[in-house]
Amino acid sequence: MYMTGLLVGSLMGGAISDRYGKRLLLVVSAVLQAVTALCSAFLLFSPFHLAARCIAGITCYGINISSFSLGVEWSLPRYHIWPPALLSFSFSLGMMSLAPAADLCPSWLHLHLVTAVPQLLCLPLYL
């Protein structure tokens, strides 16, 4: 369901960012991502958990496309190569940190909380 959400987000993300603005898409996607990540830790009924994961996938792509575009637009022309490189690098670091986090967490609930709490703490940075 998460990958289905990424597919839907990739199809809709560009159109939404062009219509409503990249910064608004970034803030709304970050808030929804944090809320669905936190909710997926406590949703025990499978359809609700799967729906939350699908929404998390959609918002993940909203964050990626808007931060990529804003990073390139807000940088000087001679530094246009750095925002995509730094975003890809930070994404790779995040994916690599999931393996130790999953190994150290005793249950899925704890793993979802470990991934959701930093997102909640970073929400004020988007504003």
C-alpha positions in Angstrom: 0.0 0.0 0.0 2.9 2.3 0.7 4.2 1.8 -2.9 0.7 2.3 -4.3 0.7 5.6 -2.4 4.0 6.5 -4.0 2.6 5.8 -7.4 -0.5 7.9 -6.8 1.6 10.7 -5.3 4.0 10.7 -8.3 1.0 11.0 -10.6 -0.7 13.8 -8.7 2.2 15.6 -6.9 3.4 17.8 -9.8 -0.1 19.0 -10.7 -1.0 19.7 -7.1 2.3 21.7 -6.5 1.7 23.7 -9.7 -1.9 24.5 -8.8 -1.6 25.3 -5.0 2.1 26.0 -4.6 5.1 24.0 -3.7 5.5 25.4 -0.2 1.9 24.7 0.7 2.3 21.2 -0.6 5.4 20.7 1.4 3.8 21.9 4.7 0.6 19.9 4.2 2.5 16.8 3.1 4.8 17.0 6.1 1.9 17.4 8.6 0.0 14.5 7.0 3.1 12.3 6.9 3.8 12.9 10.6 0.1 12.2 11.5 -0.2 9.1 9.4 3.1 7.8 10.6 2.0 8.2 14.2 -1.5 6.8 13.5 -0.1 3.7 11.8 1.6 2.8 15.1 -1.7 2.6 16.9 -4.1 1.4 14.2 -4.7 -2.3 14.9 -7.5 -2.8 12.3 -5.8 -3.7 9.0 -7.8 -1.6 6.6 -7.1 1.5 8.6 -3.4 0.7 8.9 -3.2 0.1 5.2 -5.0 3.3 4.4 -2.6 5.2 6.6 0.4 3.7 4.9 -1.1 4.6 1.5 -1.6 8.2 2.6 2.0 8.2 4.0 3.2 7.1 0.5 1.3 9.9 -1.2 2.6 12.5 1.2 6.2 11.1 0.9 6.2 11.9 -2.8 4.6 15.3 -2.1 7.5 16.1 0.2 10.1 14.8 -2.3 8.8 16.7 -5.3 8.2 20.0 -3.5 11.5 20.0 -1.6 13.4 19.1 -4.7 11.8 21.9 -6.7 12.1 24.5 -3.9 15.7 23.6 -3.2 16.7 24.1 -6.8 14.6 27.3 -7.1 15.9 28.9 -3.9 19.6 28.2 -4.6 21.9 30.3 -6.8 22.3 29.1 -10.3 25.9 27.9 -9.8 24.7 25.7 -6.8 21.7 24.1 -8.6 23.4 20.7 -8.4 23.6 20.6 -4.6 19.9 20.4 -3.5 19.1 17.2 -5.5 22.4 15.7 -4.3 21.8 16.5 -0.7 18.2 15.2 -0.8 19.3 11.9 -2.3 22.1 11.6 0.2 19.8 12.3 3.2 17.3 9.8 1.8 20.0 7.1 1.5 21.1 7.8 5.1 17.5 7.5 6.3 17.1 4.2 4.5 20.3 2.9 5.9 19.3 3.9 9.5 16.1 1.9 9.2 17.9 -1.5 9.5 19.6 -0.7 12.9 16.4 0.9 14.1 14.4 -2.2 13.1 16.9 -4.4 14.8 16.9 -2.4 18.0 13.1 -2.0 18.2 11.3 -4.9 20.0 8.0 -4.5 18.0 6.4 -2.9 15.1 4.7 -0.4 17.4 8.1 0.8 18.6 9.5 1.0 15.1 6.6 3.2 13.9 7.1 5.4 16.9 10.8 5.7 16.3 10.1 6.9 12.7 7.2 9.1 13.6 8.5 11.1 16.6 11.4 12.8 14.7 8.9 13.9 12.0 6.7 15.5 14.7 9.7 17.2 16.2 10.7 18.7 12.8 7.3 20.1 11.9 8.0 23.6 13.3 11.0 23.7 10.9 8.7 23.7 7.9 6.9 26.9 9.0 
